Amino acid sequence: MKLLFLGTWEIIIIVLAILLLFGGKKIPELMKGLGKGVKSFKDGVNGVDEVKSEETKSETKTDAN
C-alpha cells in the first residue's frame, strides 16, 4: 500500500494540477461544497447512532416489563 504515502513533490504536483484544472476562483467553491458534504455525512451518522440508542432504550424498557 505504498500508494497512500505521498511525498512533498507529489503533493505539490497534485496541487498544481488542481489549480490548472479548476483555477484559483473555483477552488474555494469546491472546498465549501466538500465541507457541506462532510457535515451532512457526520449529521447522518449521528442520526443513525441516535436512532440505534433510542431503539435499544425502548427494547430494554419492553424487556423490563
Secondary structure, 3 states (H helix, E strand, C coil): CHHHCCCHHHHHHHHHHHHHHHCCCHHHHHHHHHHHHHHHHHHHHHHHHHHHHHHHHHHHHHHHC
